[in-house]
């Protein structure tokens, strides 16, 4: 029997796309014969993952997990929305969210985190690709934490507890009672899910985004600023830009629950009522597939092409 080493396991994994634990088992079953191990994996349906890796994964689920004063949110993608209903896939997303409590936004560390079934999350993902039959990907993760207070989560369009299309975490720093922070945090998280703020405050919004809005405002006000001194022209442009900042920064947005009160005033009022100041330290909002340009295909053309060989 040929010796099963880490190098041969890695070689088999590179050849097959199967998980590390599956490769090790295959080599043990075939006395260390690489080619026989590939065939063994194929008979078990575990060598197909590599072939699926190039297919676009833009569906899937966002998962959240909260433990004490720490929370994490992850996005795991699949090719179709159908897989999001798969219990095996949902279980993986939950495991990934729980692991992200420790790894934060370090995706390499997340993929190397241990999985309850043995091996790593990365190994389990590769195995899932083969058994479920679709490409899947650990796309992103983030965690938040407070020293004192509460981290509150909310999931919109939930497919199961803690899993859905939009996941939000709100980190509240305060000595206020837990029930007060939970109630406020839930409302703020629902607001964030609905209003999709670009940043906490106007000053935090990406300068490139602000410059684009300024260019649009300048174009719209072209007739009004012709012949005006530069300082006057800038004042005319400043109004729309300031309005954009206000409407897209979380703290100055109108609270969705009443449509008028700035979020920062809602937080201040809640702190006064609870008898302890409340600070919104951080928030995270993940929406499934945001930033992914989904591919479109002509099914009839694909069928015709296949028929022509």
Beta strands, then each sheet from edge to edge (+ up, - down):
strand 1: 59-67
strand 2: 70-78
strand 3: 136-145
strand 4: 149-156
strand 5: 163-164
strand 6: 166-173
strand 7: 279-287
sheet 1: 3+ 2- 1+ 5-
sheet 2: 4+ 6- 7+
end
